[in-house]
């Protein structure tokens, strides 16, 4: 099993690197996250939901995750730039986020990120991983072995809620 240390780089090809995030990556993570929400989720959510979602994206939250030993934040570099990331919470056995810049969808980046998140979770002794999937991402998670448990609604702020799907995979 590969190490989860920052010095350990998992290389998919000459152009793709999967590695733990550093504080210097936060603005690039934010860029990939923002574009994924703006351009990928637009097919499933209205403008009000998207604006509330975008307002929650905060570079400080990435820094906090990087410095929290009960969580992991990894990035995927493709063609020399960060194009996606995942965030997992080991205490909650939950994949909190997995996003790929929309210009780089369908190139295996999301699947690589998901596999690494699952491997890290298993290495921490977790027997399953749960997540709240945005409506547009449900097919991706089904293809990767996740089962739908129920529909869910999460608050983005006091006025706006987002529909999603609670999903789980046994590792």
C-alpha positions as CSV (number, residue, x, y, z in Angstrom):
1,X,0.0,0.0,0.0
2,X,1.5,3.4,-0.9
3,X,2.4,5.8,1.9
4,X,0.3,8.9,2.5
5,X,3.3,11.1,3.2
6,X,3.8,14.3,1.3
7,X,7.1,12.9,-0.1
8,X,5.3,10.0,-1.7
9,X,4.1,10.8,-5.2
10,X,1.8,8.4,-7.1
11,X,2.4,8.9,-10.8
12,X,-0.3,7.8,-13.3
13,X,1.7,8.7,-16.4
14,X,4.4,11.2,-17.4
15,X,1.8,14.0,-17.3
16,X,-0.3,13.1,-14.2
17,X,0.7,13.3,-10.5
18,X,-1.5,12.4,-7.6
19,X,-0.2,13.8,-4.3
20,X,-1.1,15.3,-0.9
21,X,-2.0,19.0,-1.1
22,X,0.2,21.7,0.4
23,X,-0.8,25.2,1.5
24,X,0.7,26.5,-1.7
25,X,-2.0,24.6,-3.7
26,X,-5.0,26.3,-2.1
27,X,-5.7,28.8,-4.8
28,X,-5.4,26.2,-7.5
29,X,-7.7,23.8,-5.6
30,X,-10.2,26.7,-5.3
31,X,-10.0,27.4,-9.0
32,X,-10.8,23.8,-9.9
33,X,-13.5,23.7,-7.3
34,X,-15.1,26.9,-8.5
35,X,-15.1,25.9,-12.2
36,X,-16.5,22.5,-11.4
37,X,-19.4,24.0,-9.5
38,X,-20.0,26.7,-12.1
39,X,-19.9,24.6,-15.2
40,X,-20.6,21.0,-14.2
41,X,-23.4,21.5,-11.7
42,X,-25.3,24.0,-13.9
43,X,-27.2,21.1,-15.5
44,X,-28.6,19.9,-12.2
45,X,-29.1,23.1,-10.1
46,X,-30.5,26.6,-10.6
47,X,-28.5,29.8,-10.4
48,X,-29.7,30.5,-6.8
49,X,-28.2,27.2,-5.6
50,X,-25.0,27.7,-7.6
51,X,-24.4,31.2,-6.2
52,X,-25.0,29.9,-2.6
53,X,-22.6,27.0,-3.2
54,X,-19.9,29.2,-4.7
55,X,-20.2,31.5,-1.7
56,X,-19.1,28.6,0.5
57,X,-15.9,28.0,-1.3
58,X,-13.1,29.3,0.9
59,X,-9.4,28.8,0.6
60,X,-9.1,28.8,4.4
61,X,-11.1,25.6,4.6
62,X,-8.5,23.9,2.4
63,X,-5.7,25.0,4.7
64,X,-7.6,23.8,7.7
65,X,-8.1,20.4,6.1
66,X,-4.4,20.1,5.2
67,X,-3.5,20.8,8.8
68,X,-6.1,18.3,10.3
69,X,-4.6,14.8,10.8
70,X,-8.1,13.3,10.8
71,X,-8.6,14.5,7.2
72,X,-6.8,14.3,3.9
73,X,-6.7,16.6,1.0
74,X,-5.0,15.4,-2.2
75,X,-4.6,17.0,-5.6
76,X,-4.2,15.7,-9.1
77,X,-1.8,17.5,-11.4
78,X,-2.4,17.0,-15.1
79,X,-0.4,18.7,-17.8
80,X,1.5,20.7,-15.3
81,X,-1.4,22.1,-13.3
82,X,-3.8,21.1,-10.5
83,X,-7.0,20.0,-12.2
84,X,-8.8,18.3,-9.4
85,X,-8.8,17.3,-5.7
86,X,-10.5,15.2,-3.1
87,X,-11.1,15.8,0.6
88,X,-11.8,12.9,3.0
89,X,-12.8,13.0,6.7
90,X,-11.6,9.8,8.4
91,X,-13.5,10.4,11.6
92,X,-16.8,10.6,9.7
93,X,-15.8,7.9,7.1
94,X,-16.9,10.5,4.6
95,X,-15.7,11.8,1.2
96,X,-16.4,15.5,1.7
97,X,-15.4,16.6,-1.8
98,X,-14.1,15.3,-5.1
99,X,-14.0,17.7,-8.0
100,X,-12.2,17.8,-11.4
101,X,-12.0,20.9,-13.5
102,X,-14.7,20.5,-16.3
103,X,-12.2,20.9,-19.1
104,X,-10.5,17.7,-17.9
105,X,-13.5,15.4,-17.4
106,X,-13.6,11.9,-18.8
107,X,-9.8,11.5,-18.7
108,X,-9.7,9.3,-15.6
109,X,-8.7,12.0,-13.2
110,X,-11.9,11.6,-11.0
111,X,-11.5,7.9,-10.9
112,X,-7.9,8.1,-9.9
113,X,-8.8,10.6,-7.1
114,X,-11.6,8.4,-5.9
115,X,-9.4,5.2,-5.9
116,X,-6.8,7.0,-3.9
117,X,-9.4,8.4,-1.4
118,X,-10.7,4.8,-0.9
119,X,-7.2,3.4,-0.4
120,X,-6.4,6.1,2.2
121,X,-9.7,5.3,4.0
122,X,-9.0,1.6,4.0
123,X,-5.4,2.3,5.3
124,X,-7.0,4.1,8.2
125,X,-9.1,1.1,9.1
126,X,-12.4,2.3,7.6
127,X,-14.6,-0.5,6.1
128,X,-16.8,1.9,4.1
129,X,-16.9,5.4,2.7
130,X,-20.0,7.5,2.5
131,X,-20.7,10.7,0.6
132,X,-23.4,13.2,-0.4
133,X,-23.3,13.2,-4.2
134,X,-24.5,16.2,-6.2
135,X,-27.2,15.2,-8.6
136,X,-24.9,15.5,-11.6
137,X,-22.3,13.2,-10.0
138,X,-24.5,10.2,-9.0
139,X,-23.8,8.3,-12.3
140,X,-20.0,8.6,-11.6
141,X,-20.3,7.1,-8.2
142,X,-22.6,4.3,-9.3
143,X,-20.1,3.4,-12.0
144,X,-17.5,3.2,-9.2
145,X,-19.4,0.8,-7.0
146,X,-21.3,3.2,-4.7
147,X,-24.9,2.4,-3.7
148,X,-27.6,5.0,-3.2
149,X,-29.0,5.0,0.3
150,X,-31.5,7.9,0.2
151,X,-32.2,11.3,-1.2
152,X,-30.9,14.1,1.0
153,X,-31.2,17.9,1.3
154,X,-28.3,19.9,2.7
155,X,-28.4,23.5,3.7
156,X,-26.0,25.8,1.8
157,X,-27.1,28.9,3.9
158,X,-30.2,30.0,5.8
159,X,-32.3,30.3,2.7
160,X,-30.9,27.8,0.2
161,X,-30.8,24.0,0.3
162,X,-29.4,21.6,-2.2
163,X,-30.7,18.2,-3.2
164,X,-28.2,15.4,-3.2
165,X,-27.9,11.7,-2.7
166,X,-26.4,9.9,0.3
167,X,-24.3,7.1,-1.0
168,X,-21.9,4.4,0.4
169,X,-19.3,1.9,-0.7
170,X,-17.9,-0.9,1.3
171,X,-14.1,-1.0,1.0
